[in-house]
Amino acid sequence: MRNLFYGLAGAGLLLLATPAARADWTPLSAKDLSGLCHAAGDPVKHAQCLSYISGIYDLQFAPKMPAGVCPPANLSADLLAEVVTAYLDTHGDGPAAPTIGESVVRFFPCAPGAAKKP
C-alpha cells in the first residue's frame, strides 16, 4: 500500500513539473514547408521536408485511402515530396498539413475505369 502511495505521489509531482503548452505555437505554413523543401544542399532541411510530408501523409491517408485517390505503388518519400512541392509552388500560403492532403488528392486521382477504393 505504501508503494502505491509513493507511486501516485511521484506521478502527481511529474504532472506538476511538466511545462505548460506554449500559447504562441502556430502550425507550419505551406510557405515555410516550401522553403524547407527547396533548400538545395542542406540535408537537414531536406530531411525536415521529407519527415513532415511523410508524417502528415501517414496521418491523413495511411488509415484508409479516400475514394478516388490512387497513389502509385512505387510512391516514395522523395516522390511524395516532389509532388507536394510542385503543388506548394502553384498555390497560396496557408497551413501546410491540409495542403499536403490537397496535393495528394489532385495529383493521384484514380484512372477512369479503375477500381475505386471504398
Helices and strands as residue ranges (DSSP letters): H 2-17, H 30-37, H 43-61, H 77-90, H 96-107
